[in-house]
Amino acid sequence: MANSASGMAVNDECKLMFLDLKTKRNYRFIIFKIDERIQQVTVEKLGQPEETYDDFTASLPADECRYAVFDFDFVTDENCQKSKIFFISWAPDTSRVRSKMLYASSKDRFKRELDGIQVELQATDPSEMSIDIVKARAL
């Protein structure tokens, strides 16, 4: 097996879809999965612009690790419409230890491939990435 920290390839589709989310706002969120068979990070799901944060959290598997980006729209105290791109590392307690280690060791390299991430969250259960936490981190 290739060294997880350096041997994990990133599928070009990941970068292209992220660019679409960042520049064209074609997607609300993207969920990425490590395909252990081919040692590569791939796109698992694309969230449409009208989908909500609840749709996003419902798309994360309850017992498997994932990476995700979410384009969060909010209004500042000064009444300005803004958006921030969140990178979320999802590693539920119920996921396999090997999977958690693989996602943890590959995260920084994968994140570097996605230029434009503004906020990072790590979550092991849904309460750690509640909408209130996201709002607080966005401001």
Contacts in CASP RR format, 6 or more apart in sequence:
PFRMAT RR
TARGET T0000
AUTHOR 0000-0000-0000
METHOD contacts of the structure
MODEL  1
MANSASGMAVNDECKLMFLDLKTKRNYRFIIFKIDERIQQVTVEKLGQPE
ETYDDFTASLPADECRYAVFDFDFVTDENCQKSKIFFISWAPDTSRVRSK
MLYASSKDRFKRELDGIQVELQATDPSEMSIDIVKARAL
1 39 0 8 1.000
2 8 0 8 1.000
2 39 0 8 1.000
4 101 0 8 1.000
4 102 0 8 1.000
4 105 0 8 1.000
4 106 0 8 1.000
5 105 0 8 1.000
5 106 0 8 1.000
5 109 0 8 1.000
6 109 0 8 1.000
7 39 0 8 1.000
8 34 0 8 1.000
8 39 0 8 1.000
8 40 0 8 1.000
8 41 0 8 1.000
8 102 0 8 1.000
8 106 0 8 1.000
8 109 0 8 1.000
8 110 0 8 1.000
9 38 0 8 1.000
9 39 0 8 1.000
9 40 0 8 1.000
9 41 0 8 1.000
10 40 0 8 1.000
10 41 0 8 1.000
10 109 0 8 1.000
10 110 0 8 1.000
10 113 0 8 1.000
11 40 0 8 1.000
11 41 0 8 1.000
11 42 0 8 1.000
11 43 0 8 1.000
13 42 0 8 1.000
13 43 0 8 1.000
14 30 0 8 1.000
14 32 0 8 1.000
14 41 0 8 1.000
14 42 0 8 1.000
14 43 0 8 1.000
14 110 0 8 1.000
14 113 0 8 1.000
14 114 0 8 1.000
15 113 0 8 1.000
15 114 0 8 1.000
17 27 0 8 1.000
17 30 0 8 1.000
17 43 0 8 1.000
17 46 0 8 1.000
18 30 0 8 1.000
18 69 0 8 1.000
18 114 0 8 1.000
20 26 0 8 1.000
20 27 0 8 1.000
21 27 0 8 1.000
21 28 0 8 1.000
21 29 0 8 1.000
21 30 0 8 1.000
21 69 0 8 1.000
21 71 0 8 1.000
21 85 0 8 1.000
22 71 0 8 1.000
22 85 0 8 1.000
22 116 0 8 1.000
25 49 0 8 1.000
25 71 0 8 1.000
26 49 0 8 1.000
27 46 0 8 1.000
27 47 0 8 1.000
27 48 0 8 1.000
27 49 0 8 1.000
27 71 0 8 1.000
28 47 0 8 1.000
28 48 0 8 1.000
28 49 0 8 1.000
28 50 0 8 1.000
28 51 0 8 1.000
28 52 0 8 1.000
28 55 0 8 1.000
28 56 0 8 1.000
28 70 0 8 1.000
28 71 0 8 1.000
29 45 0 8 1.000
29 46 0 8 1.000
29 47 0 8 1.000
29 51 0 8 1.000
29 56 0 8 1.000
29 59 0 8 1.000
29 68 0 8 1.000
29 69 0 8 1.000
29 70 0 8 1.000
29 71 0 8 1.000
30 43 0 8 1.000
30 45 0 8 1.000
30 46 0 8 1.000
30 47 0 8 1.000
30 68 0 8 1.000
30 69 0 8 1.000
31 43 0 8 1.000
31 44 0 8 1.000
31 45 0 8 1.000
31 56 0 8 1.000
31 59 0 8 1.000
31 60 0 8 1.000
31 66 0 8 1.000
31 67 0 8 1.000
31 68 0 8 1.000
32 41 0 8 1.000
32 42 0 8 1.000
32 43 0 8 1.000
32 44 0 8 1.000
32 66 0 8 1.000
32 67 0 8 1.000
32 68 0 8 1.000
32 69 0 8 1.000
32 110 0 8 1.000
33 41 0 8 1.000
33 42 0 8 1.000
33 43 0 8 1.000
33 44 0 8 1.000
33 66 0 8 1.000
33 67 0 8 1.000
34 40 0 8 1.000
34 41 0 8 1.000
34 42 0 8 1.000
34 65 0 8 1.000
34 67 0 8 1.000
34 99 0 8 1.000
34 102 0 8 1.000
34 103 0 8 1.000
34 106 0 8 1.000
35 41 0 8 1.000
35 42 0 8 1.000
36 102 0 8 1.000
41 67 0 8 1.000
41 106 0 8 1.000
41 110 0 8 1.000
44 66 0 8 1.000
45 59 0 8 1.000
47 55 0 8 1.000
47 56 0 8 1.000
47 59 0 8 1.000
53 70 0 8 1.000
53 72 0 8 1.000
53 131 0 8 1.000
53 134 0 8 1.000
54 131 0 8 1.000
56 68 0 8 1.000
56 70 0 8 1.000
57 126 0 8 1.000
57 129 0 8 1.000
60 66 0 8 1.000
60 68 0 8 1.000
60 90 0 8 1.000
61 92 0 8 1.000
62 92 0 8 1.000
62 94 0 8 1.000
63 92 0 8 1.000
63 94 0 8 1.000
63 95 0 8 1.000
64 92 0 8 1.000
64 95 0 8 1.000
64 99 0 8 1.000
65 89 0 8 1.000
65 90 0 8 1.000
65 91 0 8 1.000
65 92 0 8 1.000
65 95 0 8 1.000
65 99 0 8 1.000
65 100 0 8 1.000
65 102 0 8 1.000
65 103 0 8 1.000
66 90 0 8 1.000
66 103 0 8 1.000
67 87 0 8 1.000
67 88 0 8 1.000
67 89 0 8 1.000
67 90 0 8 1.000
67 103 0 8 1.000
67 107 0 8 1.000
67 110 0 8 1.000
68 87 0 8 1.000
68 88 0 8 1.000
68 90 0 8 1.000
69 85 0 8 1.000
69 86 0 8 1.000
69 87 0 8 1.000
69 88 0 8 1.000
69 114 0 8 1.000
69 117 0 8 1.000
70 85 0 8 1.000
70 86 0 8 1.000
70 88 0 8 1.000
70 134 0 8 1.000
71 83 0 8 1.000
71 84 0 8 1.000
71 85 0 8 1.000
71 86 0 8 1.000
72 83 0 8 1.000
72 84 0 8 1.000
72 85 0 8 1.000
72 86 0 8 1.000
72 134 0 8 1.000
72 138 0 8 1.000
73 81 0 8 1.000
73 82 0 8 1.000
73 83 0 8 1.000
74 81 0 8 1.000
74 82 0 8 1.000
74 83 0 8 1.000
74 84 0 8 1.000
74 135 0 8 1.000
74 138 0 8 1.000
74 139 0 8 1.000
75 81 0 8 1.000
75 82 0 8 1.000
76 82 0 8 1.000
76 139 0 8 1.000
77 139 0 8 1.000
82 138 0 8 1.000
84 118 0 8 1.000
84 119 0 8 1.000
84 138 0 8 1.000
85 116 0 8 1.000
85 117 0 8 1.000
85 118 0 8 1.000
85 119 0 8 1.000
86 117 0 8 1.000
86 118 0 8 1.000
86 119 0 8 1.000
86 120 0 8 1.000
86 121 0 8 1.000
86 134 0 8 1.000
86 137 0 8 1.000
86 138 0 8 1.000
87 111 0 8 1.000
87 114 0 8 1.000
87 117 0 8 1.000
87 119 0 8 1.000
87 120 0 8 1.000
87 121 0 8 1.000
88 120 0 8 1.000
88 121 0 8 1.000
88 122 0 8 1.000
88 123 0 8 1.000
88 129 0 8 1.000
89 103 0 8 1.000
89 104 0 8 1.000
89 107 0 8 1.000
89 120 0 8 1.000
89 121 0 8 1.000
89 122 0 8 1.000
89 123 0 8 1.000
90 123 0 8 1.000
90 129 0 8 1.000
91 99 0 8 1.000
91 100 0 8 1.000
91 103 0 8 1.000
91 104 0 8 1.000
91 122 0 8 1.000
91 123 0 8 1.000
91 124 0 8 1.000
92 124 0 8 1.000
92 125 0 8 1.000
93 124 0 8 1.000
93 125 0 8 1.000
111 117 0 8 1.000
111 120 0 8 1.000
119 137 0 8 1.000
119 138 0 8 1.000
121 128 0 8 1.000
121 129 0 8 1.000
121 133 0 8 1.000
121 134 0 8 1.000
121 137 0 8 1.000
122 128 0 8 1.000
123 129 0 8 1.000
END
